[in-house]
């Protein structure tokens, strides 16, 4: 599993920002920037849609004011789902990261098998990345939502 001090692995992902989709490498997404990356089990799921993503949408200006260049939301969903979810959530300031095959999630060692819910998904977490290096990592315990919230990350910035 990735730890503080480790570099973000180079894995192909798709990003969606303000409706535009782009194929990039995960290390390119973080190169030369301060990035807040938060991940969740699935788009359109209850806690993710009611609390996790909305917290970052509401607090985006405060997070960017702390010197963050990119706020990114990762889920093991395809780019079409992430784009639709971004539109429904008014998440224009958030870069949605579609990790459809869970390649980045597995490379980070933060996957979980959700069984009949949807198979391999991401654990819920948030990290701060500076120029490709993880400087803070908050991983939630199963079925919890505390340390990966926008408010918890604001306290670390």
PyMOL commands that set and color helices and strands:
alter all, ss='L'
color gray80, all
select helices_A, chain A and resi 26-30+46-65+79-89+103-108+115-117+150-156
alter helices_A, ss='H'
color red, helices_A
select strands_A, chain A and resi 12-17+20-25+34-39+70-75+95-98+111-113+120-122+125-130+133-139
alter strands_A, ss='S'
color yellow, strands_A
deselect
rebuild
show_as cartoon
